[in-house]
Amino acid sequence: MELGLSGRTALVCGASKGIGKGIARALAREGVNVALLARGREGLDEAARQIREETGVSVVTVSADITQAESVAAAAQALRAEPGFSTLNILINNAGAPVTRNDRQVLWNDDEWRELIEVKTLGALRVIREFLPMMARDGTGRVINITGSSGIAVWRPAMLHGLNNSALIHTTGYLAQDLWNERITVNAIVPGLVGTEFREEWADGLAKQQGKTREQFLADFCRERGIFMERWAEVDEVADLALFIASDRARYINGAKLNIDGGFSVNAR
C-alpha cells in the first residue's frame, strides 16, 4: 500500500529506544525526514546514526527534558532552525518511564507521583503546545499519542502508569476536537505488552527465575493476562499502525483510540 509519506517531516519523542525508535525507523523507511527527541544525548545520537545509515533520509536530534517547560521550548526553537524542519507533518508523543519498582504505588510520596505525571501526561501536553506552531495546516498534520493498555485495565503494580495512560487516552479526544479547525488530527495508539529492550530484559529475568524459556514464560504470562495471541507485540507491529495513522489513508480517522494488544482489551478476564 502506497502511504504517500515520502518527503514529510516528523518529530518522535522518546526516540532513542523502544517503540519510539521503532516508529522513527519505520517513518524513515517511508522517506520521512525525522527528528528524534529524548533526554539522553548518547542514545539519541546512536539511534540517529543507525536510522540515517539504513535509510539515507535526513535525521536530526534534539535533546530535551520534557518535565521542564523551558527545555521543551528550547528544543522547539532548536528544531525550527534545522534546515528542512521548520514545518512538521507528524508528531509522535511516546515519552514515558517504565515500571521499575513492584511496591505499592499508592504509598509513594508526592514527588514520586509527580515525577511520572510530569513525564507522560504533562510532558506530552508540553510537547504539543511548544511544537504546535510548527505543525502543517494543509491536512497532513498528525498528532499520535502512544499510550498503553494499563490506561483501560488494571496492570499490577502500574497504578500511576495507568493513570497517565488513561489521562492521555481521554485527552486525545479533546485535542482532536480542539485541533481539527487547524486540519490536524489527533489519535491514540494503545499497545498492550510490547517486546521492547526493557521488556526483553524483564521477560528473560522472570523466565530464569521460573526455570522456563522466554517463549514459555511469555505464553504462560499472556494466557494469565487474557492476551488471545499468547505473545507480545513486536515493536514493528506498533510502528506499522503508526505509519498508517500518519498517512493520508487515515485522513478521516480522528480522536480514535486504537488498541494493538493481541485481544487483551476485548477479553472478559
N, C-alpha and C positions, 0 to 999 in steps of 0.2 A: 504494500500500500504506500503510495506516494504521500508523504506528510507535508511537503512544501515548506520545511523549516530552514532550509539552507539559506545562509546569509543573515539570519536573525541573531539577536543577542540575548543572552540570559545571565542572570545572577543566581548562583546557587549558594545558599547558606549552609554551614555545616558540611563543607565540601571536601574536607581533607581526607575523609574516610567514610566507610559505611554506605548508607543509602544516598547521601549527598554526593559522594564521589561517583557512585554508580550512575546517578541521574546526569551528572555533569559529563561523564564519559559518553553516555547514550546520546545526549544532545549534540556533543561534538561530532560523533559519528554521523549525525544527520546534517552536518555542515553548519551548526550553530556556533557562533563565537561565544565563549563562556568566560565569565568572571567568577572566580572561586573566593568565597568569604569564609573565614574561620578565625579563631583566636590565635592558634599556634602557627607561627610562620614556617617552621621547618616542614611540618606535614603538608601545608599548603603548597609550598614550592615543589615538593616531591610529587604531589598529585598533579600539579600543573605540568611538570616536566613529562610525566608519563602520558597524560592526555594529549599534550602538544606533539610529542613524538609519534603517537599512534595515529592521530587524525590530521595533523597539519593545519588545524584551524587556529585562530587567534585565541590564546588562553592567558588571562591576566589574573593576578591575585590581589586581594585587599584584606588586610588583617584588621579585625575589629573585635572588641568585647561588646557583645550585644546587650549586656546588662547595663551598659553605660551609654546614655543618650548622646553624649559628646563624641564618643568613639564611633558610633554608627553614623552620625552626621559627618564626621571627618572621612569615613570610608566612602560615603556617597560623593563627597566633594572630590576625593582622590579618583574614584572610578569615572566620574564625569570628565576628568582631564585626560583619561586614557583615549588614545585615538580609536575611533570606532565604537566607543561605549557610552557616548553621551545620551543615547536613547536605548532603553531596554524593552524588549518584547515579552520576556518571560522572567518571572521572579519566583524562585523556589524557596520557601521557608522550611528548613529542615533541622535547624539547630535544636539541640536538646541534650540532656545529661542522662547517661544510662543508669540503671538501678545497680548500685554497687554495695548496698547495705541491706540486710534482711531483717533489721529490727523494726519495731512498730513505728511507723511514721507519725502517728497521732501523738507520740511522745517526744518528737523532735522539738527543738526550740524554735523561736520565731525566725531567727536568722537562717536556719536550715530550711525552713519552709519557703522563706522569701527567695533564697538562692535559686531554687528550682523554678519558682514562678517568674522570676526575673529573666531566666534564660528562655523558657519555652513560650509562655504566653506574652509577657510584656516585650520580650526580645523580638518576637515576630511582629508585634504591632509597631515597635520602633523601626524595624527594617522597612515595613510597608510605608510608614509615614515619611521617612527620610528619602526613600528611593522613588516614591510615587511621582514626584515631578519629572522623573526621567522616563516614566512608562509611556509607551506608544499609545496614542489615542485614535489609531486607524482601524481598530477592530482586532488587532493581533496581540493586544495586551492580555497577559495571563498571569494571575497570581495563583500559585498552587501551594497549599499548606499540607505538609506531611505530618500527620498526627499519629494515632495508634489505637489499637482495639481496647487498651485499658481505659479509653475515654467512653466506651459503650458497655463495658463489662468489668467485673472485678478480677484483676490480676494481682494476687498477693505477691509481694507486700507493697505494690506500687501505688499507694493512695494518692500521693502528690503528683505522680506521673499521670495517673488517671484524671486528676483534677485539671491538669494542664491540657491534656489531650481533649477532654470534654469541652473545656473553655474555647479551644481553638476550633474545634468542630462547630460549636454553636456560633462563634464569631464569624466563621466563613459565610454563613447565610446573611448576616448583617452587612458584611463587606461586599458581598455580591450585589445586594440592593444599592448600597452606597456608591459603588464604583461603576455601575452599569451606565450611567449617564456619560461617563468618560470612555465608554466602549471597552472596558476592562472586565474580564470575567474572573471570578474567584471560586475555586473549588478545593475540596479537601480530599486527600488520599488517606485511607485508614488501614494501614498494614496490620497484620497480626504478627506472628513470630517470623522474623526475617534473619537469614543467615549472614549477618554482618561479622566483621572481625571480632567484635565483642561477644556476640552470641556463639561464635565458633569456640572461643576460649571457655565460655560458660558451659557449653554442651560437653566439651572434652573433659572439663573438670568434674562435672557431675557423673558423666559416664564412667570415668575412672573410679570414682567413689562407689558406684553401684556395681562395678565389675562387668560393665557392658561395653559394646562398641558404641560409637557415636550414633550410628544408624539405629541400633536397638533402643538406645536411650530416647532418641527423638521420636521414634514410632510410639513408644510407651507414653511419653510425655504428651504428645499430641492427642492420643486417644483419651487420656485423662482429661485434657482440656476441651475435648469436643471438636477437634480440628479434623474434619472428614478425611482430608487427604493424607493424614498421618505423616506430614513432613512440614518443614518450614518453607517460606517463600525464598526464592533466590533474589538477590539484590537486583539482578537484571529484569526480573518479572515486575518488580515495583517500578523500575526505570521505564519499562515499556509502557506502563499505564500513564506515567508522567508525560512521556513523549506524545501519546495520543491526545491527552488533555491540552497540551501546549500547542497542538496543531490546529489548522483551520477545520479539520474533520470534526473537531469538538466545539465549533463556534457557538452552538446552541446549548451547550451544557454550562450552566451557571448556578452556583450555590449548591452543587451536588456534594455528597459525602460518599465516596466510592470505596467500598470495602474490598480489600485484597488479602484474604485471610484463610483460604482453604476451606471455607464453610463454617468457621468458628461463629460468626455473627448470627447465623440463622439456626444454629443447633440449640435446641432446648436442653441444656445440660442438667 
